[in-house]
Amino acid sequence: MDTNKNKLNFTMRVVKNGKVIDRYETRSKRAFYTHARSIKWEDRDKKVYLRVSYGKYLDNFGKLTNFYNDGWYDNKKDLLLALRAFTERGVV
């Protein structure tokens, strides 16, 4: 089930001292980059969870599965590198 209706979905949660202090979700890559760059990284206790969802596709077992990449980041450089890696087009 490979359709053109599947779009990237970006989700980010900023966590400080175990509490979510900011949550952002969008389908616009540009808006997400802008929001990601605006995070204040002065606090050492801050971590950011990033998830890029690609949509639902059939896996190797014929089951419809939501495909995504995600991770936790504690600095701006790593967050933006992961975002770039998660959104670059690969040769398949």
N, CA, C and O atoms as a GROMACS GRO file, in nm:
protein
  368
    1MET      N    1   0.085  -0.119   0.000
    1MET     CA    2   0.000   0.000   0.000
    1MET      C    3   0.088   0.123   0.000
    1MET      O    4   0.106   0.188   0.103
    2ASP      N    5   0.140   0.154  -0.112
    2ASP     CA    6   0.228   0.269  -0.126
    2ASP      C    7   0.148   0.379  -0.194
    2ASP      O    8   0.125   0.374  -0.315
    3THR      N    9   0.107   0.480  -0.117
    3THR     CA   10   0.023   0.585  -0.172
    3THR      C   11   0.093   0.720  -0.160
    3THR      O   12   0.185   0.736  -0.081
    4ASN      N   13   0.048   0.815  -0.238
    4ASN     CA   14   0.102   0.950  -0.230
    4ASN      C   15   0.038   1.029  -0.118
    4ASN      O   16   0.079   1.142  -0.091
    5LYS      N   17  -0.061   0.972  -0.051
    5LYS     CA   18  -0.127   1.043   0.058
    5LYS      C   19  -0.040   1.048   0.183
    5LYS      O   20  -0.062   1.134   0.269
    6ASN      N   21   0.057   0.958   0.194
    6ASN     CA   22   0.146   0.958   0.310
    6ASN      C   23   0.241   1.075   0.302
    6ASN      O   24   0.308   1.095   0.200
    7LYS      N   25   0.247   1.152   0.409
    7LYS     CA   26   0.336   1.266   0.418
    7LYS      C   27   0.418   1.254   0.544
    7LYS      O   28   0.382   1.182   0.637
    8LEU      N   29   0.528   1.327   0.547
    8LEU     CA   30   0.607   1.330   0.670
    8LEU      C   31   0.530   1.400   0.780
    8LEU      O   32   0.459   1.498   0.756
    9ASN      N   33   0.544   1.350   0.900
    9ASN     CA   34   0.485   1.412   1.018
    9ASN      C   35   0.596   1.430   1.120
    9ASN      O   36   0.662   1.333   1.159
   10PHE      N   37   0.617   1.553   1.164
   10PHE     CA   38   0.725   1.586   1.256
   10PHE      C   39   0.668   1.608   1.396
   10PHE      O   40   0.571   1.683   1.413
   11THR      N   41   0.727   1.544   1.496
   11THR     CA   42   0.686   1.562   1.635
   11THR      C   43   0.810   1.588   1.720
   11THR      O   44   0.913   1.523   1.703
   12MET      N   45   0.798   1.685   1.812
   12MET     CA   46   0.909   1.717   1.901
   12MET      C   47   0.854   1.745   2.041
   12MET      O   48   0.753   1.813   2.057
   13ARG      N   49   0.923   1.692   2.141
   13ARG     CA   50   0.890   1.721   2.281
   13ARG      C   51   1.016   1.768   2.350
   13ARG      O   52   1.120   1.702   2.343
   14VAL      N   53   1.008   1.883   2.418
   14VAL     CA   54   1.120   1.934   2.495
   14VAL      C   55   1.092   1.899   2.641
   14VAL      O   56   0.988   1.935   2.696
   15VAL      N   57   1.187   1.828   2.702
   15VAL     CA   58   1.169   1.779   2.839
   15VAL      C   59   1.277   1.840   2.927
   15VAL      O   60   1.395   1.838   2.894
   16LYS      N   61   1.234   1.894   3.041
   16LYS     CA   62   1.327   1.951   3.139
   16LYS      C   63   1.288   1.897   3.276
   16LYS      O   64   1.173   1.908   3.319
   17ASN      N   65   1.385   1.839   3.344
   17ASN     CA   66   1.363   1.780   3.477
   17ASN      C   67   1.248   1.680   3.476
   17ASN      O   68   1.170   1.675   3.571
   18GLY      N   69   1.236   1.602   3.371
   18GLY     CA   70   1.134   1.498   3.362
   18GLY      C   71   0.996   1.546   3.323
   18GLY      O   72   0.902   1.465   3.319
   19LYS      N   73   0.979   1.674   3.294
   19LYS     CA   74   0.848   1.728   3.256
   19LYS      C   75   0.853   1.786   3.115
   19LYS      O   76   0.950   1.852   3.078
   20VAL      N   77   0.748   1.762   3.038
   20VAL     CA   78   0.738   1.818   2.903
   20VAL      C   79   0.707   1.967   2.916
   20VAL      O   80   0.604   2.006   2.972
   21ILE      N   81   0.797   2.050   2.864
   21ILE     CA   82   0.776   2.195   2.872
   21ILE      C   83   0.734   2.253   2.738
   21ILE      O   84   0.688   2.367   2.732
   22ASP      N   85   0.751   2.176   2.630
   22ASP     CA   86   0.710   2.223   2.497
   22ASP      C   87   0.684   2.101   2.411
   22ASP      O   88   0.757   2.003   2.417
   23ARG      N   89   0.579   2.108   2.331
   23ARG     CA   90   0.545   2.001   2.237
   23ARG      C   91   0.505   2.067   2.106
   23ARG      O   92   0.430   2.165   2.105
   24TYR      N   93   0.557   2.014   1.997
   24TYR     CA   94   0.528   2.072   1.867
   24TYR      C   95   0.510   1.961   1.766
   24TYR      O   96   0.588   1.865   1.763
   25GLU      N   97   0.407   1.973   1.682
   25GLU     CA   98   0.381   1.875   1.578
   25GLU      C   99   0.332   1.947   1.454
   25GLU      O  100   0.249   2.037   1.461
   26THR      N  101   0.385   1.906   1.338
   26THR     CA  102   0.347   1.969   1.212
   26THR      C  103   0.381   1.876   1.097
   26THR      O  104   0.454   1.778   1.114
   27ARG      N  105   0.328   1.907   0.980
   27ARG     CA  106   0.364   1.836   0.858
   27ARG      C  107   0.458   1.920   0.771
   27ARG      O  108   0.504   1.874   0.666
   28SER      N  109   0.485   2.042   0.813
   28SER     CA  110   0.571   2.132   0.737
   28SER      C  111   0.716   2.123   0.786
   28SER      O  112   0.744   2.151   0.902
   29LYS      N  113   0.805   2.083   0.697
   29LYS     CA  114   0.947   2.072   0.732
   29LYS      C  115   1.004   2.208   0.768
   29LYS      O  116   1.081   2.220   0.864
   30ARG      N  117   0.968   2.310   0.693
   30ARG     CA  118   1.020   2.444   0.719
   30ARG      C  119   0.976   2.496   0.856
   30ARG      O  120   1.058   2.550   0.931
   31ALA      N  121   0.849   2.480   0.889
   31ALA     CA  122   0.799   2.524   1.020
   31ALA      C  123   0.867   2.447   1.132
   31ALA      O  124   0.897   2.504   1.237
   32PHE      N  125   0.891   2.320   1.110
   32PHE     CA  126   0.955   2.239   1.213
   32PHE      C  127   1.099   2.283   1.235
   32PHE      O  128   1.143   2.295   1.350
   33TYR      N  129   1.174   2.308   1.127
   33TYR     CA  130   1.312   2.357   1.140
   33TYR      C  131   1.314   2.488   1.217
   33TYR      O  132   1.400   2.508   1.304
   34THR      N  133   1.222   2.579   1.187
   34THR     CA  134   1.217   2.708   1.256
   34THR      C  135   1.194   2.688   1.404
   34THR      O  136   1.260   2.752   1.487
   35HIS      N  137   1.100   2.601   1.439
   35HIS     CA  138   1.072   2.575   1.581
   35HIS      C  139   1.191   2.507   1.648
   35HIS      O  140   1.225   2.541   1.762
   36ALA      N  141   1.254   2.413   1.582
   36ALA     CA  142   1.369   2.343   1.640
   36ALA      C  143   1.485   2.439   1.666
   36ALA      O  144   1.554   2.426   1.767
   37ARG      N  145   1.506   2.534   1.577
   37ARG     CA  146   1.616   2.630   1.596
   37ARG      C  147   1.588   2.728   1.710
   37ARG      O  148   1.681   2.787   1.764
   38SER      N  149   1.461   2.745   1.746
   38SER     CA  150   1.426   2.842   1.850
   38SER      C  151   1.441   2.788   1.992
   38SER      O  152   1.423   2.864   2.088
   39ILE      N  153   1.474   2.662   2.008
   39ILE     CA  154   1.489   2.603   2.142
   39ILE      C  155   1.608   2.666   2.212
   39ILE      O  156   1.716   2.679   2.154
   40LYS      N  157   1.589   2.705   2.336
   40LYS     CA  158   1.696   2.763   2.417
   40LYS      C  159   1.772   2.648   2.483
   40LYS      O  160   1.714   2.574   2.564
   41TRP      N  161   1.900   2.631   2.450
   41TRP     CA  162   1.978   2.517   2.496
   41TRP      C  163   2.066   2.550   2.615
   41TRP      O  164   2.157   2.472   2.646
   42GLU      N  165   2.045   2.661   2.683
   42GLU     CA  166   2.131   2.698   2.795
   42GLU      C  167   2.119   2.601   2.913
   42GLU      O  168   2.216   2.578   2.984
   43ASP      N  169   2.000   2.543   2.933
   43ASP     CA  170   1.978   2.451   3.044
   43ASP      C  171   2.038   2.315   3.012
   43ASP      O  172   2.010   2.256   2.907
   44ARG      N  173   2.121   2.265   3.101
   44ARG     CA  174   2.184   2.134   3.082
   44ARG      C  175   2.085   2.020   3.103
   44ARG      O  176   2.107   1.910   3.052
   45ASP      N  177   1.977   2.043   3.177
   45ASP     CA  178   1.880   1.938   3.208
   45ASP      C  179   1.779   1.918   3.096
   45ASP      O  180   1.687   1.838   3.111
   46LYS      N  181   1.794   1.986   2.987
   46LYS     CA  182   1.696   1.982   2.879
   46LYS      C  183   1.731   1.874   2.778
   46LYS      O  184   1.847   1.860   2.738
   47LYS      N  185   1.630   1.797   2.738
   47LYS     CA  186   1.644   1.697   2.632
   47LYS      C  187   1.528   1.713   2.536
   47LYS      O  188   1.419   1.756   2.574
   48VAL      N  189   1.552   1.678   2.410
   48VAL     CA  190   1.449   1.691   2.308
   48VAL      C  191   1.428   1.555   2.241
   48VAL      O  192   1.522   1.489   2.199
   49TYR      N  193   1.300   1.516   2.234
   49TYR     CA  194   1.262   1.394   2.164
   49TYR      C  195   1.214   1.433   2.025
   49TYR      O  196   1.126   1.518   2.012
   50LEU      N  197   1.272   1.372   1.924
   50LEU     CA  198   1.236   1.400   1.785
   50LEU      C  199   1.182   1.272   1.722
   50LEU      O  200   1.240   1.165   1.738
   51ARG      N  201   1.072   1.286   1.650
   51ARG     CA  202   1.015   1.172   1.578
   51ARG      C  203   0.969   1.220   1.441
   51ARG      O  204   0.892   1.316   1.430
   52VAL      N  205   1.016   1.153   1.337
   52VAL     CA  206   0.973   1.181   1.200
   52VAL      C  207   0.901   1.057   1.150
   52VAL      O  208   0.962   0.951   1.132
   53SER      N  209   0.771   1.071   1.126
   53SER     CA  210   0.690   0.959   1.077
   53SER      C  211   0.675   0.970   0.926
   53SER      O  212   0.654   1.079   0.873
   54TYR      N  213   0.686   0.857   0.859
   54TYR     CA  214   0.682   0.854   0.713
   54TYR      C  215   0.548   0.806   0.659
   54TYR      O  216   0.523   0.817   0.539
   55GLY      N  217   0.463   0.754   0.744
   55GLY     CA  218   0.333   0.703   0.700
   55GLY      C  219   0.324   0.554   0.718
   55GLY      O  220   0.416   0.489   0.769
   56LYS      N  221   0.212   0.499   0.676
   56LYS     CA  222   0.188   0.356   0.689
   56LYS      C  223   0.215   0.286   0.556
   56LYS      O  224   0.167   0.328   0.451
   57TYR      N  225   0.291   0.180   0.565
   57TYR     CA  226   0.326   0.100   0.449
   57TYR      C  227   0.322  -0.047   0.489
   57TYR      O  228   0.322  -0.080   0.607
   58LEU      N  229   0.319  -0.134   0.390
   58LEU     CA  230   0.324  -0.278   0.417
   58LEU      C  231   0.468  -0.315   0.452
   58LEU      O  232   0.562  -0.279   0.381
   59ASP      N  233   0.485  -0.389   0.563
   59ASP     CA  234   0.618  -0.435   0.601
   59ASP      C  235   0.648  -0.567   0.530
   59ASP      O  236   0.571  -0.611   0.446
   60ASN      N  237   0.760  -0.629   0.564
   60ASN     CA  238   0.802  -0.753   0.498
   60ASN      C  239   0.708  -0.870   0.524
   60ASN      O  240   0.711  -0.969   0.452
   61PHE      N  241   0.623  -0.859   0.627
   61PHE     CA  242   0.530  -0.965   0.662
   61PHE      C  243   0.390  -0.939   0.609
   61PHE      O  244   0.298  -1.015   0.638
   62GLY      N  245   0.372  -0.832   0.531
   62GLY     CA  246   0.243  -0.800   0.474
   62GLY      C  247   0.151  -0.725   0.568
   62GLY      O  248   0.032  -0.710   0.540
   63LYS      N  249   0.204  -0.678   0.681
   63LYS     CA  250   0.125  -0.605   0.781
   63LYS      C  251   0.143  -0.454   0.759
   63LYS      O  252   0.255  -0.408   0.735
   64LEU      N  253   0.034  -0.379   0.767
   64LEU     CA  254   0.039  -0.234   0.754
   64LEU      C  255   0.102  -0.175   0.880
   64LEU      O  256   0.049  -0.192   0.990
   65THR      N  257   0.215  -0.107   0.864
   65THR     CA  258   0.293  -0.060   0.978
   65THR      C  259   0.330   0.086   0.960
   65THR      O  260   0.356   0.131   0.848
   66ASN      N  261   0.330   0.162   1.070
   66ASN     CA  262   0.373   0.301   1.068
   66ASN      C  263   0.525   0.304   1.078
   66ASN      O  264   0.583   0.255   1.174
   67PHE      N  265   0.590   0.362   0.978
   67PHE     CA  266   0.736   0.370   0.976
   67PHE      C  267   0.780   0.508   1.025
   67PHE      O  268   0.722   0.610   0.988
   68TYR      N  269   0.885   0.509   1.110
   68TYR     CA  270   0.934   0.634   1.164
   68TYR      C  271   1.078   0.620   1.212
   68TYR      O  272   1.128   0.508   1.227
   69ASN      N  273   1.143   0.732   1.234
   69ASN     CA  274   1.273   0.741   1.301
   69ASN      C  275   1.254   0.832   1.421
   69ASN      O  276   1.177   0.928   1.414
   70ASP      N  277   1.322   0.803   1.529
   70ASP     CA  278   1.311   0.889   1.647
   70ASP      C  279   1.439   0.881   1.729
   70ASP      O  280   1.524   0.795   1.708
   71GLY      N  281   1.450   0.973   1.825
   71GLY     CA  282   1.565   0.975   1.913
   71GLY      C  283   1.558   1.090   2.011
   71GLY      O  284   1.478   1.182   1.997
   72TRP      N  285   1.645   1.084   2.112
   72TRP     CA  286   1.658   1.188   2.214
   72TRP      C  287   1.788   1.264   2.191
   72TRP      O  288   1.891   1.204   2.161
   73TYR      N  289   1.782   1.397   2.204
   73TYR     CA  290   1.898   1.482   2.177
   73TYR      C  291   1.913   1.585   2.287
   73TYR      O  292   1.815   1.636   2.341
   74ASP      N  293   2.040   1.617   2.320
   74ASP     CA  294   2.064   1.714   2.427
   74ASP      C  295   2.143   1.836   2.380
   74ASP      O  296   2.191   1.914   2.461
   75ASN      N  297   2.156   1.851   2.246
   75ASN     CA  298   2.214   1.974   2.194
   75ASN      C  299   2.159   2.002   2.055
   75ASN      O  300   2.110   1.912   1.986
   76LYS      N  301   2.168   2.127   2.016
   76LYS     CA  302   2.109   2.174   1.891
   76LYS      C  303   2.173   2.109   1.769
   76LYS      O  304   2.104   2.073   1.674
   77LYS      N  305   2.305   2.095   1.771
   77LYS     CA  306   2.377   2.039   1.657
   77LYS      C  307   2.329   1.897   1.626
   77LYS      O  308   2.298   1.866   1.511
   78ASP      N  309   2.322   1.812   1.727
   78ASP     CA  310   2.279   1.673   1.707
   78ASP      C  311   2.134   1.666   1.662
   78ASP      O  312   2.098   1.583   1.578
   79LEU      N  313   2.049   1.752   1.718
   79LEU     CA  314   1.908   1.754   1.680
   79LEU      C  315   1.892   1.788   1.532
   79LEU      O  316   1.819   1.720   1.460
   80LEU      N  317   1.961   1.892   1.487
   80LEU     CA  318   1.949   1.934   1.347
   80LEU      C  319   2.012   1.833   1.252
   80LEU      O  320   1.963   1.814   1.141
   81LEU      N  321   2.121   1.767   1.293
   81LEU     CA  322   2.181   1.662   1.211
   81LEU      C  323   2.086   1.543   1.196
   81LEU      O  324   2.073   1.487   1.087
   82ALA      N  325   2.022   1.504   1.306
   82ALA     CA  326   1.926   1.393   1.300
   82ALA      C  327   1.808   1.430   1.213
   82ALA      O  328   1.762   1.348   1.133
   83LEU      N  329   1.758   1.550   1.227
   83LEU     CA  330   1.646   1.594   1.145
   83LEU      C  331   1.682   1.590   0.997
   83LEU      O  332   1.602   1.548   0.914
   84ARG      N  333   1.801   1.633   0.965
   84ARG     CA  334   1.847   1.628   0.825
   84ARG      C  335   1.858   1.482   0.778
   84ARG      O  336   1.814   1.450   0.667
   85ALA      N  337   1.915   1.396   0.860
   85ALA     CA  338   1.930   1.255   0.823
   85ALA      C  339   1.794   1.187   0.807
   85ALA      O  340   1.776   1.106   0.715
   86PHE      N  341   1.700   1.218   0.895
   86PHE     CA  342   1.568   1.155   0.890
   86PHE      C  343   1.486   1.200   0.769
   86PHE      O  344   1.392   1.130   0.729
   87THR      N  345   1.521   1.315   0.710
   87THR     CA  346   1.440   1.368   0.600
   87THR      C  347   1.508   1.364   0.464
   87THR      O  348   1.447   1.403   0.365
   88GLU      N  349   1.634   1.318   0.458
   88GLU     CA  350   1.698   1.316   0.327
   88GLU      C  351   1.644   1.199   0.245
   88GLU      O  352   1.607   1.095   0.298
   89ARG      N  353   1.642   1.220   0.116
   89ARG     CA  354   1.591   1.118   0.025
   89ARG      C  355   1.701   1.018  -0.004
   89ARG      O  356   1.813   1.054  -0.040
   90GLY      N  357   1.666   0.892   0.014
   90GLY     CA  358   1.765   0.786  -0.012
   90GLY      C  359   1.741   0.720  -0.146
   90GLY      O  360   1.633   0.732  -0.205
   91VAL      N  361   1.839   0.651  -0.192
   91VAL     CA  362   1.828   0.576  -0.317
   91VAL      C  363   1.789   0.434  -0.280
   91VAL      O  364   1.862   0.363  -0.210
   92VAL      N  365   1.674   0.394  -0.326
   92VAL     CA  366   1.625   0.259  -0.293
   92VAL      C  367   1.609   0.179  -0.419
   92VAL      O  368   1.569   0.062  -0.413
   0.00000   0.00000   0.00000
